[in-house]
Amino acid sequence: MSLLNQESQEEIDVAARGESFTKGSSHVVLAAIVATVLVAFFVAIYVLAGRKPPVAGGEIVQVWAHPNHVVTSGIDANGEPMAKQSFDEVLVFAHIKLQNQSKVPLVLEDVLANLRQSDGILSVSAGSVGQYEEAFLAYPDLAALHANAFPPRTTIAPGQGLDGTAFWVLRMPKQEWDARKDLNFTFRFQYQASLVLAPHTAVTEH
């Protein structure tokens, strides 16, 4: 074989080795891409499988507010005279629908009305069913708002729900209530994450 032919054959061998190396590199890159996609896929499945739905859902159907200026009678529970007192308050009523979406009973411990003001957040617990009924005895002009009372402390069976009206008493003047930045409601459950709901409609003043 001539020297020229030998050099040509060496060039062909080098080119073949380069082509083979390039093909091998392409396979490595492709394998890496496939592996990355598979890892991302299985991670997504793991995250979705481990993500639990909320234990409860619901909505705030409507909210009413009744500003009121209170002047005490000047007579105590024993019928004895006492100094009269006056203060401002806002009675807040909310029609609530709450659903247990879990497979276990939910123990509702408290329902908070959260009022965001310029200087912070004021959270007030809902009144009991008995206090709810007493409010309508004290303010007969609110009879149009009377409905089934929403119990702020109760147990909800799996798949069951509550539908009723809860109420709160906020000790503040109407001007402070009107200056609120936001209003929402927190449902606190025993051993479970709390649920926060905001009304979908504007607050109606009664």
C-alpha positions as CSV (number, residue, x, y, z in Angstrom):
1,M,0.0,0.0,0.0
2,S,1.3,3.4,-1.0
3,L,2.0,6.1,1.6
4,L,-0.9,8.2,0.1
5,N,-3.4,5.3,0.4
6,Q,-2.2,4.7,4.0
7,E,-2.8,8.4,4.9
8,S,-6.3,8.3,3.3
9,Q,-7.2,5.2,5.2
10,E,-6.1,6.8,8.5
11,E,-8.2,9.8,7.8
12,I,-11.3,7.6,7.1
13,D,-10.7,5.7,10.4
14,V,-10.4,9.0,12.4
15,A,-13.6,10.3,10.8
16,A,-15.4,7.0,11.6
17,R,-14.3,7.2,15.2
18,G,-15.5,10.8,15.4
19,E,-18.8,9.9,14.0
20,S,-19.2,7.0,16.4
21,F,-18.3,9.3,19.3
22,T,-20.8,11.9,18.2
23,K,-23.5,9.2,18.0
24,G,-22.6,8.0,21.5
25,S,-22.8,11.5,22.9
26,S,-26.2,12.0,21.3
27,H,-27.4,8.8,23.0
28,V,-26.1,10.0,26.4
29,V,-27.9,13.4,26.0
30,L,-31.1,11.7,24.9
31,A,-30.9,9.3,27.9
32,A,-30.4,12.2,30.3
33,I,-33.4,14.1,28.9
34,V,-35.6,11.0,29.2
35,A,-34.4,10.4,32.7
36,T,-35.1,14.0,33.7
37,V,-38.6,13.8,32.3
38,L,-39.3,10.6,34.1
39,V,-38.0,11.9,37.4
40,A,-40.2,15.0,37.0
41,F,-43.2,12.8,36.2
42,F,-42.8,10.6,39.2
43,V,-42.2,13.6,41.5
44,A,-45.4,15.2,40.3
45,I,-47.3,11.9,40.9
46,Y,-45.9,11.7,44.4
47,V,-46.8,15.3,45.2
48,L,-50.4,14.9,43.9
49,A,-50.9,11.7,45.7
50,G,-49.7,13.2,49.0
51,R,-51.8,16.3,48.6
52,K,-55.0,16.0,50.7
53,P,-58.1,18.0,49.9
54,P,-59.4,20.5,52.5
55,V,-61.3,18.8,55.4
56,A,-64.1,21.3,55.0
57,G,-65.6,23.7,52.5
58,G,-68.3,26.2,52.5
59,E,-69.4,29.8,51.7
60,I,-70.5,32.9,53.4
61,V,-73.9,33.5,51.7
62,Q,-74.7,36.9,53.1
63,V,-73.6,39.3,55.9
64,W,-75.7,41.9,57.7
65,A,-74.6,44.5,60.1
66,H,-76.7,46.4,62.7
67,P,-74.9,49.4,64.3
68,N,-76.4,50.2,67.7
69,H,-75.9,52.7,70.5
70,V,-76.6,51.1,73.8
71,V,-77.7,52.9,77.1
72,T,-78.1,50.6,80.1
73,S,-81.2,50.8,82.2
74,G,-79.5,51.9,85.4
75,I,-80.8,48.9,87.3
76,D,-78.8,45.8,88.1
77,A,-79.9,42.1,88.0
78,N,-81.2,42.4,91.6
79,G,-83.3,45.4,90.8
80,E,-80.9,47.8,92.6
81,P,-80.1,51.2,91.0
82,M,-76.7,51.6,89.4
83,A,-75.0,54.1,87.2
84,K,-76.1,54.1,83.6
85,Q,-73.6,53.2,80.9
86,S,-73.5,53.9,77.2
87,F,-71.5,52.4,74.4
88,D,-71.5,51.7,70.7
89,E,-71.6,48.2,69.2
90,V,-72.2,46.5,65.8
91,L,-74.1,43.3,65.6
92,V,-72.9,41.2,62.7
93,F,-74.9,38.3,61.3
94,A,-73.7,35.9,58.6
95,H,-75.6,33.2,56.8
96,I,-73.1,30.3,56.6
97,K,-73.0,27.0,54.7
98,L,-70.3,24.6,55.9
99,Q,-69.6,21.0,54.6
100,N,-67.5,18.2,56.1
101,Q,-65.5,17.0,53.1
102,S,-63.4,14.5,55.1
103,K,-64.0,10.9,56.2
104,V,-63.8,11.7,59.9
105,P,-66.0,13.8,62.2
106,L,-65.0,17.4,62.4
107,V,-65.1,19.1,65.8
108,L,-65.8,22.8,65.2
109,E,-64.3,24.7,68.1
110,D,-64.9,28.3,67.2
111,V,-65.9,30.7,64.4
112,L,-64.1,34.0,64.3
113,A,-65.1,37.2,62.6
114,N,-61.8,38.9,61.5
115,L,-62.0,42.6,61.0
116,R,-58.9,44.1,59.4
117,Q,-58.4,47.7,60.5
118,S,-55.7,50.3,59.9
119,D,-53.9,49.3,63.1
120,G,-54.3,45.5,62.9
121,I,-56.8,42.7,62.9
122,L,-59.6,42.3,65.4
123,S,-60.9,38.7,65.8
124,V,-64.1,38.1,67.8
125,S,-65.7,34.7,68.6
126,A,-69.3,34.0,67.5
127,G,-72.0,34.0,70.1
128,S,-73.6,30.8,71.2
129,V,-77.0,29.6,69.9
130,G,-78.6,30.8,73.1
131,Q,-77.0,34.2,72.8
132,Y,-78.2,34.3,69.2
133,E,-81.8,33.9,70.3
134,E,-81.4,36.4,73.1
135,A,-80.2,39.0,70.5
136,F,-83.6,38.8,68.7
137,L,-85.4,39.2,72.0
138,A,-83.4,42.3,72.8
139,Y,-83.8,43.7,69.3
140,P,-87.2,42.8,68.0
141,D,-86.7,45.1,65.0
142,L,-84.2,42.5,63.7
143,A,-86.9,39.8,63.4
144,A,-86.5,39.7,59.6
145,L,-82.9,38.3,60.0
146,H,-84.0,35.5,62.3
147,A,-83.2,32.0,60.9
148,N,-81.7,28.7,62.0
149,A,-78.9,29.4,64.4
150,F,-75.4,28.3,63.3
151,P,-73.7,26.5,66.2
152,P,-70.1,27.8,66.5
153,R,-69.1,24.8,68.6
154,T,-70.3,21.4,67.4
155,T,-69.4,18.2,65.7
156,I,-70.0,17.6,62.0
157,A,-70.3,14.0,60.8
158,P,-68.5,12.9,57.6
159,G,-70.3,14.1,54.5
160,Q,-72.7,16.3,56.5
161,G,-73.1,20.0,56.6
162,L,-74.4,23.0,58.5
163,D,-76.6,25.8,57.2
164,G,-77.5,28.6,59.5
165,T,-76.9,32.2,60.7
166,A,-74.2,33.0,63.2
167,F,-73.7,36.4,65.0
168,W,-71.0,38.5,66.6
169,V,-71.0,41.5,68.8
170,L,-68.3,44.1,68.0
171,R,-67.7,46.8,70.6
172,M,-67.0,49.8,68.3
173,P,-68.7,52.8,66.8
174,K,-70.3,52.7,63.4
175,Q,-67.5,55.0,62.0
176,E,-64.9,52.4,63.0
177,W,-66.9,49.6,61.4
178,D,-67.3,51.6,58.2
179,A,-63.6,52.2,58.1
180,R,-62.7,48.5,58.0
181,K,-60.2,47.3,55.4
182,D,-61.5,43.7,55.1
183,L,-63.8,41.1,56.7
184,N,-63.5,37.3,56.7
185,F,-64.4,34.4,58.9
186,T,-62.2,31.7,60.4
187,F,-63.5,28.2,61.2
188,R,-61.3,26.5,63.8
189,F,-61.3,22.7,64.0
190,Q,-59.8,20.4,66.5
191,Y,-56.7,18.7,65.2
192,Q,-57.3,20.0,61.7
193,A,-56.3,23.1,59.7
194,S,-58.6,26.1,60.0
195,L,-60.8,27.2,57.1
196,V,-61.0,30.9,56.2
197,L,-64.0,32.2,54.1
198,A,-64.8,35.6,52.8
199,P,-68.2,36.9,51.8
200,H,-68.9,37.1,48.1
201,T,-71.3,40.0,48.4
202,A,-71.2,43.4,50.1
203,V,-72.3,43.7,53.7
204,T,-75.9,44.8,54.1
205,E,-76.7,47.3,56.8
206,H,-79.9,46.7,58.6
